[in-house]
């Protein structure tokens, strides 16, 4: 079974004989990586999801079994490395949390003032 997440590419830095490699960078729209599957499943959901529900959705849509711990780590990556807003709240009176991704409207780019003055 090919695992695309663990593939490495040559960096081109240093000697090729040293085998300097680095992992491929995960893309948010790539279902071949855990981060992509987590993002796609959460972004297309219209409701709050617990980790086990998110894992079940990933399993159903992508036929991959990602653990709840791995999904939780990917949610942190979405927040910290990609600057997305992933809300969390407790479900009812239980200690279990549920999550949703906040969709932000695209920001209109303001014209450059130097270009306006010329």
C-alpha positions as a Markdown table, in Angstrom:
| # | Residue | x | y | z |
|---|---|---|---|---|
| 1 | Unk | 0.0 | 0.0 | 0.0 |
| 2 | Unk | 1.5 | 3.4 | -1.0 |
| 3 | Unk | 1.5 | 6.0 | 1.7 |
| 4 | Unk | 1.9 | 9.4 | 0.1 |
| 5 | Unk | 2.3 | 11.1 | 3.5 |
| 6 | Unk | 5.6 | 9.4 | 4.1 |
| 7 | Unk | 7.1 | 10.0 | 0.7 |
| 8 | Unk | 10.1 | 12.3 | 0.6 |
| 9 | Unk | 11.6 | 14.4 | -2.1 |
| 10 | Unk | 15.2 | 15.6 | -2.6 |
| 11 | Unk | 15.7 | 19.1 | -1.4 |
| 12 | Unk | 18.5 | 19.9 | -3.8 |
| 13 | Unk | 20.5 | 21.3 | -0.9 |
| 14 | Unk | 23.9 | 19.7 | -0.4 |
| 15 | Unk | 25.3 | 16.6 | -2.0 |
| 16 | Unk | 22.9 | 14.1 | -3.6 |
| 17 | Unk | 25.0 | 11.3 | -2.1 |
| 18 | Unk | 24.0 | 12.4 | 1.4 |
| 19 | Unk | 20.3 | 11.6 | 0.6 |
| 20 | Unk | 19.1 | 14.9 | 2.0 |
| 21 | Unk | 15.3 | 14.6 | 1.8 |
| 22 | Unk | 12.3 | 16.4 | 3.3 |
| 23 | Unk | 8.7 | 15.3 | 3.6 |
| 24 | Unk | 6.2 | 16.6 | 1.0 |
| 25 | Unk | 4.2 | 19.6 | 2.2 |
| 26 | Unk | 0.6 | 18.8 | 2.9 |
| 27 | Unk | -2.0 | 20.6 | 0.9 |
| 28 | Unk | -5.4 | 21.5 | 2.2 |
| 29 | Unk | -7.3 | 20.3 | -0.9 |
| 30 | Unk | -5.3 | 17.0 | -1.2 |
| 31 | Unk | -7.3 | 14.0 | 0.1 |
| 32 | Unk | -4.1 | 11.9 | -0.1 |
| 33 | Unk | -2.8 | 13.5 | 3.1 |
| 34 | Unk | -4.3 | 13.5 | 6.6 |
| 35 | Unk | -4.5 | 17.3 | 6.7 |
| 36 | Unk | -6.3 | 17.5 | 3.4 |
| 37 | Unk | -8.8 | 14.8 | 4.4 |
| 38 | Unk | -9.5 | 16.5 | 7.7 |
| 39 | Unk | -9.9 | 19.9 | 6.1 |
| 40 | Unk | -12.2 | 18.6 | 3.4 |
| 41 | Unk | -14.4 | 16.6 | 5.7 |
| 42 | Unk | -14.7 | 19.5 | 8.2 |
| 43 | Unk | -15.1 | 22.3 | 5.6 |
| 44 | Unk | -17.9 | 20.5 | 3.8 |
| 45 | Unk | -19.9 | 19.7 | 7.0 |
| 46 | Unk | -22.8 | 21.8 | 7.9 |
| 47 | Unk | -22.9 | 20.7 | 11.5 |
| 48 | Unk | -20.6 | 20.4 | 14.5 |
| 49 | Unk | -18.6 | 17.1 | 14.5 |
| 50 | Unk | -17.0 | 15.2 | 17.3 |
| 51 | Unk | -13.6 | 13.5 | 16.6 |
| 52 | Unk | -15.3 | 10.1 | 16.2 |
| 53 | Unk | -17.8 | 11.5 | 13.8 |
| 54 | Unk | -15.1 | 13.3 | 11.8 |
| 55 | Unk | -13.2 | 10.0 | 11.6 |
| 56 | Unk | -16.3 | 8.2 | 10.4 |
| 57 | Unk | -16.9 | 10.9 | 7.7 |
| 58 | Unk | -13.3 | 10.6 | 6.6 |
| 59 | Unk | -13.6 | 6.8 | 6.4 |
| 60 | Unk | -16.9 | 7.1 | 4.4 |
| 61 | Unk | -15.6 | 9.7 | 2.0 |
| 62 | Unk | -12.0 | 8.7 | 1.5 |
| 63 | Unk | -11.9 | 5.1 | 2.6 |
| 64 | Unk | -9.0 | 5.9 | 5.0 |
| 65 | Unk | -8.9 | 5.1 | 8.7 |
| 66 | Unk | -7.4 | 8.2 | 10.5 |
| 67 | Unk | -7.3 | 7.9 | 14.3 |
| 68 | Unk | -9.0 | 10.5 | 16.5 |
| 69 | Unk | -5.6 | 11.5 | 17.9 |
| 70 | Unk | -4.3 | 12.2 | 14.4 |
| 71 | Unk | -7.4 | 14.2 | 13.5 |
| 72 | Unk | -7.0 | 16.2 | 16.7 |
| 73 | Unk | -3.4 | 17.0 | 15.7 |
| 74 | Unk | -4.5 | 18.0 | 12.2 |
| 75 | Unk | -7.1 | 20.4 | 13.7 |
| 76 | Unk | -4.3 | 22.0 | 15.6 |
| 77 | Unk | -2.3 | 22.3 | 12.4 |
| 78 | Unk | -5.2 | 23.9 | 10.7 |
| 79 | Unk | -5.3 | 26.5 | 13.4 |
| 80 | Unk | -1.6 | 27.1 | 14.0 |
| 81 | Unk | 0.0 | 26.6 | 10.6 |
| 82 | Unk | -2.8 | 27.6 | 8.2 |
| 83 | Unk | -4.5 | 30.3 | 10.3 |
| 84 | Unk | -8.0 | 28.8 | 9.9 |
| 85 | Unk | -10.6 | 29.2 | 12.6 |
| 86 | Unk | -11.6 | 25.9 | 14.0 |
| 87 | Unk | -14.2 | 26.4 | 16.8 |
| 88 | Unk | -14.6 | 23.9 | 19.6 |
| 89 | Unk | -17.3 | 23.5 | 22.2 |
| 90 | Unk | -18.5 | 20.9 | 24.6 |
| 91 | Unk | -21.3 | 18.7 | 23.5 |
| 92 | Unk | -24.1 | 18.9 | 26.0 |
| 93 | Unk | -23.1 | 18.2 | 29.6 |
| 94 | Unk | -20.3 | 15.7 | 28.5 |
| 95 | Unk | -16.6 | 16.4 | 28.5 |
| 96 | Unk | -16.5 | 15.5 | 24.8 |
| 97 | Unk | -15.8 | 18.4 | 22.3 |
| 98 | Unk | -17.2 | 19.0 | 18.9 |
| 99 | Unk | -15.6 | 21.1 | 16.1 |
| 100 | Unk | -16.5 | 23.2 | 13.1 |
| 101 | Unk | -14.6 | 25.2 | 10.6 |
| 102 | Unk | -15.6 | 28.9 | 10.3 |
| 103 | Unk | -15.9 | 29.9 | 6.7 |
| 104 | Unk | -14.7 | 33.5 | 6.1 |
| 105 | Unk | -15.9 | 35.6 | 3.2 |
| 106 | Unk | -13.0 | 36.4 | 0.8 |
| 107 | Unk | -11.5 | 39.8 | 1.6 |
| 108 | Unk | -11.5 | 42.3 | -1.2 |
| 109 | Unk | -8.0 | 43.6 | -1.9 |
| 110 | Unk | -7.6 | 47.3 | -1.4 |
| 111 | Unk | -5.8 | 49.2 | -4.2 |
| 112 | Unk | -2.2 | 50.1 | -3.6 |
| 113 | Unk | -2.1 | 53.8 | -2.7 |
| 114 | Unk | 1.0 | 54.4 | -4.8 |
| 115 | Unk | -0.8 | 53.1 | -7.8 |
| 116 | Unk | -3.8 | 55.3 | -7.1 |
| 117 | Unk | -1.6 | 58.5 | -6.8 |
| 118 | Unk | 0.2 | 57.9 | -10.1 |
